């Protein structure tokens, strides 16, 4: 059965009566999205007349059998959907959203046409690896009514249940088996993928897993369930599978009314993703090239206080020299400003960072079609601010993630080492 998929970009619109990739946007689909919009805490899209308009969130919305893929894009260039999908998947991989402990040969060459399918494939690959290497057993408490005394007698339960059954014993025992919370999470995720995916290969692999995976007692899974998990030496190998399971299970919104139009929202804020991608790229390449700098993300400093209220400043990226006291503040923005320039609020924000982090070189980082660096300074004549630079760094797009990261690293290093740009 062919999977119905609609591919759009940031800030695109879907309207009733129109077809997208040969898939009609129906009233039923809009009604489901409206219900999801009303119940969701995060606004992944906005409601418009007879349709929806997407915003800065990218990823996948699966509504019943229809998959809506939202991809990032800066402008109306000729870059096709596959190029932007590859960029998005590459960025997600670099920031750690795709983790595979033992990838198969097929996994290394997979060319998915959906972010969601890639998550499904990685999760199934992880579970297959766990089954091959041996699933973990754990102790659990069990209370049962036996005809023989085995374990400790639960007196309150025994009196309540066996007042007229003298031949039975209500006991508490410890059982060492596979029925524990780790496998409960995995089992529910496998069942969810079986419902959502229409990929024949995934269904065949799930069928093979069901033959080797133990029977598990159903338990309601919530966010608190994942927060309470404590990894040990035995369960560390479960981490990648559990992280994907958390993403899928907590993003799933079942349709309790009809049971047909379930919604899975696997969406990412593109501004945060861009920030994280730049940070991870710089941190990795600074280490690779042995650059004498420390790179930190989201470093806080007190900004304002009144009575019991505190407010802090938190720049996206702070770079500190290991050899001296130089500091560089970077603030990332996912938008193309090559024609309009930076906004006043962005410049004001960077000025505040420079004052509280004592950095004389600061920059706003924007993605763009071509590399460029514009040097600027704040129009003040006071002695405490005339040495502060605010640069605009446009980072050119690359189709290959490794080349893109290298481009980002070179641009930042050249800017940091540009002694002529320092105002004296």
Secondary structure, DSSP 8 states (H G I E B T S, - for coil): ---EEEEEETT-EEETT-EETTEE--HHHHHHHHHHHHH-SS-SEEEETTEEEE-SEEEEEEETTEEEEEE--SSS-S--HHHHHHHHHHHHHHTTSS--SS--HHHHT---S-HHHHHHHHHHHHHHHHHHH----EEEEEEEEESS--SEE-HHHHHHH-SS-TT-EEEEEEEEES-SHHHHHHHHHHHHHHHH---HHHHHHHHHHHHHS---------HHHHHT----TTTGGGHHHHHHHHHHHHHEE--TTTSS--EEEEEEEHHHHHHHHHHHHHHHHHHHTT-SEEEEEEEEEEEEEETTEEEEEEEEEEEEESSSS-EEEEEEE-S--TTT---HHHHHHHHHHHHHHT-SEEEEEEEESS-EEE--B-S--STTTTT-EEEEEEEE--SSHHHHHHHHHHHHHHHHT-GGGS--
